[in-house]
Amino acid sequence: MTFAVSAICGETFPWKSSDTDSGTDGPIASNELTLTPVAGGTLLSLLVTYPSAEVRDMALGTGMTDGMETSYARLERTIGTA
């Protein structure tokens, strides 16, 4: 499975991008990424919508939240040093 968001961000805020997880054997989740300027930086919000509570619980049971948190912490460290 591959998930990527790419775009050129201009001066329109909040900036939003929507995508779906594809290439999976299961139901498709909808992903909405929003970048909003805040004091001292930019707030990144990711809303993942699953087709049912059962699919959501199945995804959460994979440990994806730990992996996502690790990735966001790495992103914050990288951007914070730029």
Phi, psi and omega in degrees: 000139178237135175226125179212148174236127176221140179189166172258123184263119179265221183257012179268119180228150355291146179267135181230146174223135178242144180206170174232147173291127178232166181082016178256161176277343185259190179297155183271135175260149177260134182239129176235117180258130179233132174247124183230129178291137175225167179304122177085006180168208181228133178269124175258124177238136177236119177253118178252124180248123180260155182290344179199163177296326180295318179293320177301312181296323178296316179296316179296330180289349181278350184087012183300330182295323178295317180295319179294318179298318178299317180294317180292324177294319177296318178299316180297319178296319182293313181291323181296337181261358182283000000 
